Amino acid sequence: MKLIQENDPILKRVMPDFNFDNPIMDPNELVKKMHKVRKKDGGIGLAAPQIGIETRVIVIGMGDLQTEGTEDFAKAFFNPEITESSKDEEYMVEGCLSYPGLFVKVKRPKEITFTFEDEDGTKYYDHLGGITARIVQHEIDHLNGVTFDTKANRVHLQKAKKDRKLAGRYKKRSALDKWG
């Protein structure tokens, strides 16, 4: 499975629910494939549309945030829906596997309550805070056709795009210096 990049129209579409009665693929196999892409590309979250699958499934994991001696925390959420958000919000820098090299400040609620189903279709609800709440919000946005660049204020986004462009130039220059 290949990672979808930022200009692909699938990232702007609202995804249909995962249908457990008539699944587009085996739920466990889908989760396995999504985590494989997430880990390979160094991500801490991934939504199904980011790999071209039009359904409401997200996965999260520790990625590079692991500490020595721990295994990757890996979780999947089918048909997740935020039911409540805290009024307290904060800015944090976010990145996205579909937007390589773009890191921008985004304001989000600090805490959320949400419902979801597991791989067997059992329904749950959970309350999250901190970085986990932010990751889940970012990935649910993907399922709703919303990308993180549209959540950022104009000034923060312009700065992030400029920084990405400069970083790209630096990479090219460094590569030329090695061979030059």
Secondary structure as GFF3:
##gff-version 3
##sequence-region A 1 180
A	DSSP	three_ten_helix	9	12	.	.	.	ID=ss1
A	DSSP	alpha_helix	27	40	.	.	.	ID=ss2
A	DSSP	beta_strand	45	47	.	.	.	ID=ss3
A	DSSP	three_ten_helix	48	51	.	.	.	ID=ss4
A	DSSP	beta_strand	57	61	.	.	.	ID=ss5
A	DSSP	three_ten_helix	63	65	.	.	.	ID=ss6
A	DSSP	beta_strand	74	85	.	.	.	ID=ss7
A	DSSP	beta_strand	89	96	.	.	.	ID=ss8
A	DSSP	beta_strand	99	109	.	.	.	ID=ss9
A	DSSP	beta_strand	111	117	.	.	.	ID=ss10
A	DSSP	beta_strand	123	129	.	.	.	ID=ss11
A	DSSP	alpha_helix	130	143	.	.	.	ID=ss12
A	DSSP	alpha_helix	148	151	.	.	.	ID=ss13
A	DSSP	alpha_helix	154	179	.	.	.	ID=ss14
###
